[in-house]
Amino acid sequence: MNMIPTIGMETHVELNTNSKMFCNCPVVETEDPNISLCPTCLGLPGALPVPNLKAIESITMLALSANCSITNNGMFHRKNYFYPDLPKNYQISQFDLPVGVNGSLEIILDECIETVEIERVHMEEDTGKSKHKGSGRIDSATSTLLDFNRSGVPLVEIVTKPVIKSSKEAVSYIEELRQLVIDLGISEGKLEKGNLRFDANISVAKEGDKELGVKVEIKNMNSLRSLEKAIDFEIKRQTKLIESNEKIIQETRHWDEDKEVTSSMRSKEGSADYRYFSDPDLPNMILTDEFINNIKKEIPTLPSDKRKKLIDTGLSMSESNHLGKSEVWIYDLYLDTQKLTNDCKTTYNLITGELQGQLRKAEIENLPEWVNSERLSEIITMINDNKISFTSGKEVLTNLIQNEINPTDFAESNNLIQENDFDEISKIVKDVFEANKEVVQRIKDGEEKLVGFLVGQVIKSSGGNINPSIAKDLLLKEL
């Protein structure tokens, strides 16, 4: 009996505005609790909200970039529920008239382009933060402290349609969405800071069933690794229940990072439980065509566009996806260097592998200004022309990172230029054969692994200045 999982993602993106969504309190990054508060944040009687224009511009840009239709005449609603970190006892959100509807996001999965359909993109305010003393969990805490610094920070919620079929697809979607908000400049997108938080709605049904299975929501996932593990666990849990003819309950479950299991938190609310109604303190959100067109003009190069540009240079889908999600300076450095070398693979490997690795090892955060596309292309050209080996190229790069040098002059002055004269190398090969007659005979008798030993002897005899690939080719020909 085959089981078909269906997954929908709800993602909250914290916008990087200077002030909160409905008041002038600054958005702060601090461990000091309750230092950015006002009557509006705390929901005190008589406090009136005023919408943040920058936040509305940001959500409109995101909705347009996710191929959504924009709601010209939208509104804010009150989502009613009772929780200690929500002092108003309702959250200002949106219900049936969100900013964006019926969008889509292109993702890369196993070297293929897939499309995840987006149901809605809407604006809301963040809640405060509860800190449970003792164990860190509410069920076993000795007390709970409340910090309202985060209360009222503008949030965008992006809800997909139930179209995702695996944990890997869900992870790819979150990676793409994260890169999108970073490239748009509307959020830092840092999971460890809580800039981007996500819940997964998972159901499992028997193959051929006309309806989806019972939906279960998983919360408390703070990394892509947790997301993948939690979804896989929940799919297996629900599958076992179905196979045992047991009932699946619609509920919200908690992901336990240490035990790597989900556990029941509460029954899952429906929209009716929140008693949505339009907020009487806020006017309708009118987004004119002029406003929308002005936002369109501000949209920068999107991740999908960067990917296409990288693919056009010759990189594979996965390489383009990886490089497109790198920092801007890495993306730009690759394009500038590849134009000079016309070699996508060596350029990609040198920049994303060796260069980044050496910078991390040396604990250098900012690329030295002299490490530019011209000097990197010079190293790559010497490698491709067999003037230096890739190992020597790494040595040149190491010294370039440390000092402003000319790569070619450094290679020549440090005896790194390889001997490519076929006649000269052939003489050395013959000398090595003469000095290692027994090894040569063993190779002829079938011990082919000894070829590497002879290549090493040829390179050693030349003082390390022979191109290894040419040496091996001539050696095999001589054999």
N, C-alpha and C positions, 0 to 999 in steps of 0.2 A: 504494500500500500504506500504509494508515493504521497508525500506531504509538500504542499506549496506554501512557503512563507511569504508574507506581504508586510512591508515596512513603510511607515511614514515618519518623516522627521519634522520636529518642531525645534527651531533654532532661534535663540535670542542673541542679538548683536547689540552690545553696548556702544553707543555713538560717542565719538570723542569731541563733544561740544564743550565749551568753557563753562556753561551754566546748565542747570537742570532743566527738565522738560517744561515745567509750568511755573517756575520762579527764578529769581536771580541768584540763588545760592550757587557758589562755584562747585564744580565737580572736582573732588580732591582724591589724591592717592596718599593715604596715611593710615597708620595703625591706631592713631588717636581717635577714639570714638566721639561721635556727636559734636563735631566742631563746625559742621556746615549745615545749619538748620534754620528754619524760619516757620512761621505759622502755617504756610502752605505745605511744607514738607511733613509737618506733624498733623495735618488735617484738623487744625483748630477751628472752632466756629467763626464764621465770617471771613475766612481767608479765601481769596478767589484766584483761580489759576489763570495764567496768561501763556499761550503756546510759544514755544521756542522756534523761531523762523528757520534757524540754521538746521535744526533737527528735521523739520519738514522738508527742507531742500535735500537733505541727505537721504531720507527714506524715498523721496521721489527719484533721486538718481539711482538708488539701488533697485527700485522696482522697474525702472526703464532698462537698466543693464541686465535684469533678469527676464527681459522680454515680456513684461506684464502690461496689461491694459490698465490705464490710470483712471481712477474714479475722480471725475471733475467735482462732483458735489458729495463729499463725504462728511463724516461727523465722528465725534468722540462719544464713547459710551461709558457707563459705569458697570464694572464687573464686580458683583457683590460677593464677598466671602470674608470670613472672620479668621484672622491670624494675628499673633502678637506684633509681627514686624510690619503690619499694614494698619497704621493708626486711624485712617479714615473709615476702615471696614469696607472699603471698595477700592478698586484699582481703575484709574482712567485708562481705557483701552479702546479698541474698535471692534464692532461686531459684524453687521451685515454690509457695511460700506467701508471696507479697508482701502488703503491708498492704491494697492496694486492687486490685480487678480489674473489668473490664467496665464502664468509665465512658464518659463523653462530655463534650465541650466545645462549646458553641455559639460560632460565629464569624460574622463579617460579611464577605461577599465580594460586591462589585458590587451593593450595596443589597439583598442577599438574606441570609437566615439559613441557614447550613450547619451540619452537625454532624460533628465529627471524633470517631470512636470511639477510646477509650483502652483498651489491652490490660491495662496494669498500672501500678501506682505502688508502688515499693519503696524501702527505705532502704539506704544503704551509707555507707562512709567515703571521704573524698577521699584521694588520693595526695599525695606530696610534689611538688615542682616542679623540673624540670630546666632549667638555664640553659646553653645551648650557646655557648661563647665563640668569638669570631671572626665567623662569618657569621650566627649565630643559628639555623642549621639543623644537625641532627645529622649529616647526610651530609658536611658540609664544615667542621665545627667543629674547632678546635684542641684543645679540652678541654671537659668538661662539669662543671658545679658543681651540687650538690644542696642544696635548701633544704627542710627538713621542717616549716616552720611550718604549712603547709597540711595536712600528713599527719594524718588522723583527723578533719578538719572534717566535720560531718554533711552528707550529700548526699541529696537525693531524686531518683530517676530516674523520669521519666514516659515511657512507651513507647506510641506510638499503634499502632493496627492499620494495615496497609498500605492505606489508603483515600484518601490525599491524591492529587489528580490534577494539580496544577500548582505551580509555584514561588510564585505569588501566594497560593495557598491555604495553603501551608506558612508563609509569612511572616505571614499573618493568624492562623494558629494560634499561632505563637510570641508574637505581640503580645498575644493574648488570655490565654495562659498566664502571660506576664510580668505583665500587669495583675492577674491573679488572685492570684498570690503576693504582690504588693505590697499589694493590698487586704486580704488575709488577715493582713498584717503578719508573715509568716514569712520574708521575704527582701527585700533591697533590689532585687533583680531588675536590677541594673546590668550590662549586657553588657561595658562597658569594664573593670569590675572582675573579671569572671569569675564573678559571682554566678549567672549563667545561661549555660550552654554547651550547644550542641546539635550532633548529628550527623544526617545524612540518609541513609536507605537508599533507593536508587533502582533500579528495574528498568523495562525497556521490553519490551513484547511486541506481537506483531502483533494487530491487531483480529480478534477471533473466537477467539484462542487460549484454551484452557481453563485453562492454567496461567500463572502470572506468570513474567516473565523472570528472568534471573540477577541476584541482588541485589548491588549495589555500595554500600559505605558511604563517605561523604565526611566527613572530619574537618577540624579547623582552620579553622572558620568563626567569626569573632568579631563579626559584625554582620549585621543583616537584609539589607543590600545584598549582602554576600558570600553569604549563604544563597540569595538569589534567583538571583544570577549563577552560582553553583556548580551548582545544580540544573538550570538551563537549559543550561549547558555539558554536563553529564553526560548529559542526555536526548539532546542532539544527537550526542554521541560514541557512545553506545550505538546510536542509530538508524542511524548510518552503518555501524557494524559489522554490524548485522543485515542491512541492505540489501546489504552486500558479502559476505554469507554467512560472516562471520568470527565466531569464538567470543568470547563475553564471559566474562571470568574473575571468579569471586567473590573480591573483594579489598577492602582498605581503601585509599582514595585520599586524597591530600593536596590541599587547595585552595591554589593559589599566588595570593595577593592581587595581586601585581605583574603577573604574566603573565596572570592571569584564566583559568587552565587547571587541570585536575586531573591529578595524576601518581600513579603506583603507589607505595604505601608497603610493603604486606605482604599476604600471602594472608589472607583473612578467616577468623577462628576460628569454630567452632561451639560450642555449649554443652558438648559432650562434651570439647572441648579444655581447658576450664577445670576439669574434674574437681570439680564442686561436691559438697560434703558438709556436713552440719549442723555448726555450730561447737560443739565439745565444751565450750568455756569459757563459753558463754552459754546461759541457760535459754530455753525457748520464749517468744515474745512473745504473752502472753495479753491480748487487748483485750476486756474485758467489755462487756456491753450498757450497763451503768451508765456506764463510762468513755466509750463512744461517744456516748451521749445527752448527757453533760456537755459534750463537745466540740461537738456540734451547737448547743448553746445559745450557744456563743461565736462562731459564724460570723457575721461582719458582712455588710453589704450587698454582694452579689457584682456583678461587672461586668455580667452579663446583666440583673440586677434594676435596676441604674442605667440601663442602656440603655432598658429598658421605661418607666421613670419619665420619662426625657427625651423619648421618643417621644410619650408622653401629653401633653407640653406643646406638641406640634406640630412638633418637629424631625424631619428625615428620618433614615433609618437610619444613613447615613454621618456626619451631624452628631452624632447621639446617640452613635455609636461613638467619634468623635473626642473629644467632650467628656467621655464617661465614662472615657476613658483619660488625661484631664488630671489635674493635681494636685487634691487634695481641696478646697482653698479656691476653685478656679475652678468646680468642679462645684457647690459649695454657694452661691457667689455668684450663679451663673446662676439656680438654682432660686429663691432669695430675691428676686432682681430681677425675674424673669419673673412671679412672683406679683403684684408691684405693677404691672407694665406690661401684663400679659396680651398681650405681643408677643414671641413666641419668636425671630423672625428678627433683629429689630434688637438685641435683648438678646444673642443669640448672637454676632452680628457685632461688637458693641461690646466684649464681654468677651474673646472668643477672638482677635479681630483687633486692634482699636485699643488696648485696655487692655494686653494682654500685649506688644504691639509697643512701646508707649511705655515700659513698665517695663523691657524689655530695652535699649532705646535709652538710657535714663537710668541703666542698670546698677543698678536698684533690685531687690533680691532679695525683700524682704518688703513686701507691700501695706500702705501707710499705713492706720492704723486708721480714719481718717475717710473713706476711700474705701469706702463701704458701699452696700448695695442701695438705700437711700433716696435717696442723692445720685445714683447712677447712673440710677435710674428717673426722677428729675427731669430729667436730661439727655435721656433717651430720650423722655419725654413731650413735652418742648419740640420735639424733632425731629419727632415724629409729628403734633403739632398745628400744624406749619409755623411755629412761632414762631421757630425758628432752623434754619439749614441743617445738613446733616450735617458739612460742613466747619467750621462754627462750633461744632458739638457737639464735634468733636475738639479745638478750641481750649479750650473750657470744661473738657474732660477733662484736658488737659495741665496747666492751672492747678490743677485739683482735686488731681492727683497731687502737685503741688509744694507746695500750701498748702491749709489747711482753709478752703474757701470755700463760700458758698451758690451753687449753679449758676445759679439764676434771677437773683439779685442781680448776679452777675458778668456775665451776658449783657446785662442791662439797662444796667449802668453802663459797659459797653464797646461799646455801640451794635451789639450782635449780633442784636437782635430784628428779625425781618423784617416788612416792610410787607405786609399781606394784604388791604388795602382794594382791592376790585376797581375801584371808580370812580377811586380815586387812581392805580392802576397803569395804567388805561386812558388817562388823561390823559397820562401819561408816554410810553406807547406811541405815541400820536398825535403827540406832540412829536418823538419819535425818527423816525417816518415822515416828518414834514415836513422834518426836517433831513437825511434820507438818501433823497430821492426816487429817485435813480439806482439805489441798492442795492435798493430796493423793486421797481423795475421789472425789474431783473435777476433777482430771485427769481421774479417773475411770469412771466418768460421761461424759467424752468426751472432757474436756479442755486440749488437749494434749500439748498446748503451754506452760503449766506450768511445763513440764518436765525439761526445761532449768533452771527454778528457783530452782528445787530440785538439779540438777547437780551443780549449783552454791553453794548451801548450803553444799553439800558433799565436794566440793573443799575448801570452806571456813573453814569447820570443821577440815580439815586436815592441815590447815595452808598453803594451796596452793601447796602442794607437791604431789597431786594425779594426775595420768594420766587421763585427762578428758574423753577420749574415753572409757577407761576401766570403769570409774565411771558411765558413761551413759549406757554402756552395762549391767552392774550389776544392775543398778537402774531399767532399763526396764525389766530385767528378774525378779526382785523382784516384780514389779508391776503386 
